[in-house]
Amino acid sequence: MIRIALTKGRIEEKTLGILERAGYDCSDIRNKGRKLLLSIGDDIEVVLSKSADVITYIEHGVCDIGIVGEDTIMEHGKTFYELLDLGFGKCRFALAGIKGKNFYDGYSHKVIASKYPTVTKNYFNSRGIDVEVVKIEGSVELAPLLGLADAIVDIVETGSTLKENGLEVYEEIANVSARLIVNVASIKLKRAEISEFIDRISAQIEK
Amino acid sequence: MYKLKINIPDGMRDMIYDEAVLESEITEKLESVYKNEGFAKVTTPILEYYDAFNFVGQPLPQENMYKLTDNAGRLLVLRPDCTTPIARVAATKLKDMPLPIKLSYSQNVYRINLGYSGKRNEIMQSGVELIGLDGIKSDIICITTAIKALEALGADFKIEIGHVEFYNSLIAELDMTDEERAIVRDYVDNKNAVSLGFIGDNAGIERIMQIPLLFGGKEVFDRAAKIAGNNTGALGALEKVKRTYALLEGAGYGDRVLIDLGIVHKLDYYTGIVFRGFIEGAGEPVLSGGRYDNLVGNFGFDVPSVGFAINVGAVSDTLYKSGYRAGDCGVKTAVIYCESEDIAAAYAKRRELCAAGYSVELSCFDTVAETRINAVGRGIDTMFIIDGDKCESEDLK
């Protein structure tokens, strides 16, 4: 038996498409109601959860395989194997702020607002720049508009939210997409089952 | 504000009854394996100077260590690892002993993990160090001791072996900055061939991209040989893993051993063969070890060494969750109730029962009824009631 943790929402939708093309019966998930533990076929259980929890389940080994965005992986630790790029959910991490401003102007200590404080801290640390990171839970774009921060670090897909609010991308930080991750012990102890699953779905990934 | 007085710090545990017994039972089983293999036990202090853990290649970052100061303001740490203190002992107090020095240990280590990660910060570690020998024979002795230790636990397990020089030799061919090297190594460690592919503009990276997938049974060897090409360092490492595998297979452990040539964690620490052990149900390796020929040298005594550590905490959590309970080895248990004036008779009865193989306690309650309730609750087999010359027994199961 293997257990898969699947990130709810858009990643879930896209993944179900791939699973169905690979011949897995996803009717249990399509008609899930309020059930949390679901199954596709006899030997595969599926858990739907929030993205950061997918990583927690995989790190603790209570689930063997996880499907989660690279953005969440960059923010929340990495003691697992990252075996496949699922090719969807493509977007990028970017540093953005009020249009026309030069972020690096002046000597003042910069304040960055983000839902991803670790990604932000790592990015600036790796470049030898000290910044103050403020964690924001909701619409990060507000922070520079309200004068809370000099810039934001966030996921940008089309850039239209930034545009509509008079913001622009200053720098690209990283490209992200949906990934398949595997617990370090599971891959050794359940190798045959996990390889079969990976082979079947990797054949269905749109290149 | 909750009361710090009645709570314990993050990552700490009180272990009560079964859990406490299970952890010590596991430790005893492991120690008896080490003893049979000729390893002698050492203990080291819980407090060490921070300096002992501050050297190039030290795999544990300082933010994971609990620190305090001594009476002169010098920085101390709660022992974050057992191997380093044992290397210190070998390099100082044991340096005039004939080599090899074979040591074993079972003691707690302390590490600060991120909050709310569900990880223990106090972990019982048990393992061995074989100091003063290099060569395949000492590797094999160490790995077979690891296998016997996991066997003694009674759980289904696998051991995987690799060699750091396979990766090191191949990556050395590439022209890269230290920073790029660190990134590539992280990707190989996470078996993240996808992201390795994005580094792309370096011609040799294609070879590196295949390293993460070099794990499995002995079928891996042919693929690995192709990837190694004519790189003598990688071929040499591969040859060592092959020989180790063949020797372990010959010793009857073929079905227990896996290969992973993509093990690159703690690369600055290990210098040769590396291995890890997995048991069914634990989401992390419960055993990790390998050769670290530079470690003892940090303390001024330049000798090679190889060893491993078992995470007893992870083992006991896993066994406990799977329903395993310690101590249930068929010993009958009994409780004797008597009035105070009959205590002499009760002790006489106790001697008689002990001789018959019982584990016996005297009731500290004032009535038979209270004694019965307590004994039933604790799963005791039989109650004996002494009243003057009379002795009645009552089966509680």
Interface residues (C-beta under 8 A of the other chain):
Chain A: T56 E59 H60 G61 V62 G77 K78 T79 F80 Y81 E82 L83 L84 D85 N175 R179 V182 N183 V184 A185 S186 I187 K188 L189 R191
Chain B: L114 S117 G118 K158 E160 D186 N190 K191 N192 A193 V194 S195 F198 P212 F215 G216 L258 D260 F278 E280 G281 A282 G283 E284 P285
